[in-house]
């Protein structure tokens, strides 16, 4: 009887324990599918207010992620490669319309395009806040909120 209780307890313990791989991943930041949507640029790492309404739309077309949006002056577009394992991204050469605008808006746009082009990591502060980590300048980030 004693051995039966030990055996029964062992079997019960083994059947009730879950392997880590059996546990579903509930963290929505793991999937690149959470990148898809309409985002508004809020700030760089310094949290300074962005004086322009800058948008970023990420969508899937023909199995690829594409992005487009409006900067301080022009509309822009590019493609994005995503590695979900490392949460890394690569944004292709950014194309844009060529409208003229005020000097300050053009300078801001140039900085935005340069920084966006060096984005190499993504993460989510929460389901409505996307953070892009930049290769250059090192340690800089871009913060977007879901629209």
Order of alpha helices (4+ residues) and beta strands (2+ residues): alpha-beta-beta-beta-beta-beta-beta-alpha-beta-beta-beta
